[in-house]
Amino acid sequence: MIAFGASLNVWTTRHGALIAPGAKVIQVDSDIAAIGAHRPVDIGVVADAQEAAQALVAELEGDGRDPLAESRRSIKLAAEIATGKWHDEPYEESRDWLDPRTLSITLDEMLPRERTVVVDSGAFMGYPSMYLTVPDAGGFVFPQAFQCVGLGLGCALGAAIARPDRLTVAALGDGGLLMALPDLETVGRLQPDMLIVVYNDAAYGAEVHHFRPMGIPVELAQFPPTDFAALAEAAGCHGVTVRDISDLERVREWIDHRDRPLVLDAKVDPDICAEWLEEAFRGH
């Protein structure tokens, strides 16, 4: 296995489960300190990732070998990867609450293709990342440095100013938006072409899902119900409370007449713990 510019940490290897016990691991990185920093490697190559990959391909082709001949990779598999999407993966839908996966899939089908998706940090962040498609790499803004909660809306404002030709979709948690309420006033004042989706589980959900199974009290990580639709209207935006998929028809109406930013206060199921979040907790 060759890792080009990847750190091979617990997040990118599923706590090492993605690397077979007998695999020979080669790590390519321009920073010598990164080689073997998170797990032992058999061969370390200090080089620019792109230049190293190009040199490797040139070497293989120079020997007259087909780089894919002895590989599990194939044209068929490449096509399967290219056409596959999270939308097609089955899941058991929440019966009593709005399911964050169904919310995200429905919005993806409803919103204009030309969009910039900005995702804040929190228990919800896998859903917009998985289900909200973007037209290109520049259409996805993921401000996760130090897992800082609350940076999403400010970054979305920057993205909206930088690309006014696209709808900006800010995917936030309720905890993150409560931290960034002054930015909501800025949204109302500047009036960018923006949709704010609040995955509202009335909590810092990651902390709840992490500590509750341990028997640790989580009341400090849970909030009384917050009416973000009312806060949005007070700031000069449209506000809509979403408890059911049928409530998203208001979004369809707004898309054709985007006179003000829209804030969706989506009351999602607080008991759903995303698979990726459960996986992240296994190493703690």
N, C-alpha and C positions, 0 to 999 in steps of 0.2 A: 504494500500500500504506500502510495506517495502522497504526502500532504504538501501542497504548494501554498505557502503563506498562511497556513492554518495552525493554530496554537495547540490543537489536540487536547483541549481541556475537557472537563466533565460535561460541558454544555454541548460541545460539537461531537463528542464520541459516545453520548449516552452513558456517562460514567465508565467509559472503556468498553462497553458491550458491543459497540460497532466494529471493534478490532478483534479479529480471531486470535486466540491464544498463540497459535503458531505462525502468525503473519510476520513477515519481515517489513519493518516500518522505516520509510525514508522520509525525512522532513527537510523541506526547502524553505529557507527564510533569509531575508537580507540582514536580520539581526542575529548575531551569533548567540546572544543571551537567550533567544527564543528556542534554540535547538535543545530538545529534551527538557524543557522547563516544566512540563506538566506530566510527562511520562517518558520512560526510556525509549530511545530510537536506535535502530541498527546502523543507519547511515545518516549523517547530517551534512547538508549541502548549504553553504552560505552563499546565496546568490539571489538576484532578482527573480521573482517567481515566473514572470512571463519569459524572460530570457532563458531561464533554466528549462522551462517547458518546451520552448522552441528548439533549443539545442538537443533535447532528448528526442523529439520527433524527427529532427534532421538526422540524428544518428541512426535511428531505427529505419528510416526510409533509405538512408545511404547504404545500409546492409541489404536492401532489397526485401526487407520483411514488412509484412502487413502488421501494424501495431495492434490491430484488433484480432488477429488470427487466433491467438491463444488466450483471448480475454473473454470474460463473461459478458462483456459489452458487445452489443450487436446493433445493427440498423433497426431491427425489430424492437429491441429494448429502448433504444433512443427515441423511437416514435411513440412508444408506450409512455415514456417519461414526459415527452413533449405534449401529449394530448391529455394526460391525466391531470386531475385537479381535485382539491379537497371537497368541492361541491358534491362529488360523486361518492364520497365515502359515507357509509351509513352511520347513523347514531340514533340513540333512543331519545326522542324529544320529550322535553319537560311537559308534564300534564297540567300543572297548576300555575306556572309562571311563563313569562316570555322567555323562550330559549335563545341564548345569545348567538348560537350557531344559525338558527333560523332567521333571526334578525339580520345577521351579517349577510347571509346568502340572499335574502330578499332585497336588501339595500343594494347589493352588488348588481342584481339584475335590473334594478329600477333606476340607478343613477347614470348620468352620462359617462361614456367610456373615457373621455378626456378629463382626467382628475388627478389630483395630488392627494395621497392618503398619508396623514400624519398620525402616528400612534404614540400615545403616552405610555408610561410604565404602570404595571399593575397586573392583577390576576386575570384581567380580561384581554390582555394585549395580544394573545395568540389568535383570537377570533378575527379581528380586522386584518391581521397579518396573513392569515390563512385564506380568508374568503373574499376580501375586497381586492379585486384585480386592479392593476395599474398599467398604463400604456408603455412605460419604459422605466428604467432605473431611477431617473429623476423624479418619477411620480411617487416614490416611496420614501418617506422621511421617518426615521426610526431613532429618536433621541434617547437612547438607553444608557448613556454613560453613567456609571456608578448606580444604575437602576434608579435614577432620580424620578420620583413621582411628582407630577405637577408641571413638567416642562412642556408638555404636548401642545397646550393652547398657544403659548408664546411662540413656539416653533411653527405652528400652523399659521399664525399671523404673518410671520416672515415668509413662509411658502406662498401664501396668498398674494402678498405684495410682489414677490419675485415672479410669480406666474399668474397674472390676472386673467390670462386666457383660459385657465382651467378652473373647474370647481375644486375647492379645497375641502377635503373631508377630514375633520379632526375627530379621531376616535379616542375618547377619554373615559376614565373611571370616575365615579362620583367623588372619591377621595382626592384624586388629582385635580378635579375642577374646583373643589372646595378650597384647595390650596392656591388656585389661580383665579379666584373670582375677580380681582382687579383687571385681569386680561379680558374678562367677559365684557366689562365696560368699554374697553378699547375696541373690541369687535363691534359693539353697538355703535360706537362713534365713527369708526372708519368704514363700516358697512362693506366689508369684502364679500366676494362671492364664496360663501362658506356654509357648510353643513357641519354642525357639532353633534356628534352622537355620544350620549352619556350612557355607558353600561353601568346602570345604577343598581348595585346589590346592597346598598345601605351599609357599606363596610369597606375597610381595607381588606379585600377578599383574600389576598395572598396570605396575610397574617392569620386570618380566620381558618383557612384551609390547612395552614401549616401547624398551628398550635392546638386547634380543637381536638384533632385525633390523639394528641398527647395528653389530653385531659387538663390542659392549661386554660384558665378562663380567658375568654376573648371579648368580653364586653367593652373593653377600652378600644378595640378595633372596629366596633360597630357603631352606627350613627342612627339617630332618629330619622324618619323619612324626610328627604329634602325635595322641595318642589322647584326643580331646575327650570321648568317651563315658566313659572312665575318670575323667577330671577331673570330669565332671558327677556321676557317682556319688559321688565323694569329697566333693563340695560339698553333697550331699543332694538331687540331682535324679535323674531317670531319664536314662540315656545309651544311645543306639543308634548303631551304626556302619552307614552306608548305602553300599553299593558297587553296588547294583543296585536298580531300581525295586521289585522284589519285597520288598526289605527295608522298604519303607514301610508294609507291612501292620502293622508294630508301631505306627505312628502311628494307624491306624484303630482298633486295640485301645485305645490310650491315650485317644483322643477321648471314648470313653464312660465312662472311669474316670480322670479327670484328678486324681489324688490328689497328684501332685508335678509340677513343671515338667519338660519333656522337652527334651533336647538331642540334635539330630540331627547327627552328624559325617558329612557327606556328602562322599565322596571324588570330587570332580568332575574332569573332564578338564582338566589344566593347560595343554594346548596350544590350547584354544579361545580365540581373541581375539574378543570381541564386536564386532559391526559398529559400534556406537556408540563403542567405545573406539578402534577403528582410525580412525574419522572424527575423533575428538578429537585424535589424534596428528598429523593432517595439517598442523596449524598450528604444529607445534613442530619 
